[in-house]
Amino acid sequence: MGALILAQAPATGGNPLLQAVVALVILANFAAIVVLYLCSTSRASDSPTQKRGSIAGAFLKYEVLLFGAVVMLLPFYWMIVTAFKDGQTAAAFPPVWTPSRIATKAPDPKTGEMIRVVPLGTAQRTGEQVRVVPYDNMVFRRVQESDFSVTKEIPDPDFVFLSDPALFQTDSVISLDLKNFRRAWYRPEESSRGQVNFQTYFAVSIISSLLATVGTLITSALAAFAFARLVFWGKTYLFYIVLATMMVPGQVLLIPNFLILSSIGWLDTWAALVVPWLASVFTIFLMRQFFMTIPEDLWDAARIDGASRFRYLWQVVVPLSRPVFVTAGIFDFLNNWNSLLWPLIVTSTPRMRTLMVGLQNLNDDAGAEFHILMAASCFAVLPVVLVFFFLQRFFIEGIARTGLK
């Protein structure tokens, strides 16, 4: 890559087209605000019942909401855009707001046509040629390294040729090349001596998160139903004691929990990743509040039909509580999916590490390669976004109805 750096101009963050579009959007919004305010003022004088400036006020409200949405989405946009850049463009300042790459072109030795290439070395003196390969002929292959093999992006030797760096042409181009995602996917193999890639991290995270989430929903439903519908001595005080445990920081319990798992031989096992998360006080509280909104008449009808409390819970209460189950499931899944400290402590082999631990290891290994880190971050964010996208209706309904009577 040395020849590429010597031959090209420094990357800059200026993007006149993008800046012009942003400026036009801002000016159009201000113009629309002024026009709508004048229109609403004239209408208010004709109709006394209409509030002065109502249209402009509504427009401003939506503008504020739109601005908040842009602020929330900007980090995600930056992550995705950076995942398509090359290393030099990703580190450029001022930042480049489009998925751009520095394209290096050299003459094809057969046709003389300028083609995009990847320099494989650095010219040591003036006039010396360097080895280059066409950009499309950088391939991912299994490479043997001492006693293990890894997947790496290497040049296809059948297409490598010599070229003079003085003939290189460089330009910044918009690119949606997915190679960064493949580099990030196989990068952990180098630090783990070929043991894992992101496929292993994904499998561990998905399996452990799903098992812990399902287990939490089952145990929380039983506890919440007891606190919401059963009558027993000390129920209220016991519920307050359970809620009080939410005020204990999780870091305080790390050492005791670690010692317990170590004493029973569960370290570096699936049980260590799942069993400690099979109960959640927040989920119990959320479900209890929802169960209390279900009419007691349903229990009277079920009791007349001979249903037990357990059957009433699973055949009547649970189907009616689908929104709160989805809401609690999303919270619990996210909590397990984003967990870093606990899996880092209780696991020691790469094959038992979760996705977040894999991202941390990749950050240590490729800290300066922002484009690789952003591509790997997309792996972690995509499943969560998809889950929320498909279940958002139940999520909103569960939040809206919880606690209402």
HELIX and SHEET records of a PDB file:
HELIX    1   1 GLY A    2  ALA A    7  1                                   6    
HELIX    2   2 PRO A   16  ASP A   46  1                                  31    
HELIX    3   3 SER A   54  ALA A   83  1                                  30    
HELIX    4   4 GLY A   87  ALA A   90  1                                   4    
HELIX    5   5 TYR A  135  ASN A  137  5                                   3    
HELIX    6   6 PRO A  157  PHE A  159  5                                   3    
HELIX    7   7 PRO A  165  LEU A  167  5                                   3    
HELIX    8   8 LYS A  179  TYR A  186  1                                   8    
HELIX    9   9 PRO A  188  SER A  191  1                                   4    
HELIX   10  10 PHE A  198  ARG A  229  1                                  32    
HELIX   11  11 LYS A  235  ALA A  244  1                                  10    
HELIX   12  12 THR A  245  MET A  247  5                                   3    
HELIX   13  13 GLY A  250  LEU A  253  5                                   4    
HELIX   14  14 LEU A  254  SER A  263  1                                  10    
HELIX   15  15 TRP A  270  VAL A  274  1                                   5    
HELIX   16  16 VAL A  275  TRP A  277  5                                   3    
HELIX   17  17 VAL A  281  PHE A  291  1                                  11    
HELIX   18  18 ASP A  297  ILE A  304  1                                   8    
HELIX   19  19 ARG A  309  TYR A  312  1                                   4    
HELIX   20  20 LEU A  313  VAL A  317  3                                   5    
HELIX   21  21 VAL A  318  LEU A  320  1                                   3    
HELIX   22  22 ARG A  322  TRP A  337  1                                  16    
HELIX   23  23 LEU A  341  VAL A  346  1                                   6    
HELIX   24  24 PRO A  350  MET A  352  5                                   3    
HELIX   25  25 LEU A  355  ASP A  365  1                                  11    
HELIX   26  26 PHE A  370  ARG A  401  1                                  32    
SHEET    1   A 5 PHE A 161  SER A 163  0                                        
SHEET    2   A 5 VAL A 130  PRO A 134 -1                                        
SHEET    3   A 5 MET A 114  PRO A 119 -1                                        
SHEET    4   A 5 SER A 100  PRO A 107 -1                                        
SHEET    5   A 5 GLN A 169  ILE A 174 -1                                        
SHEET    1   B 2 MET A 138  GLU A 145  0                                        
SHEET    2   B 2 PHE A 148  PRO A 155 -1                                        
END                                                                             
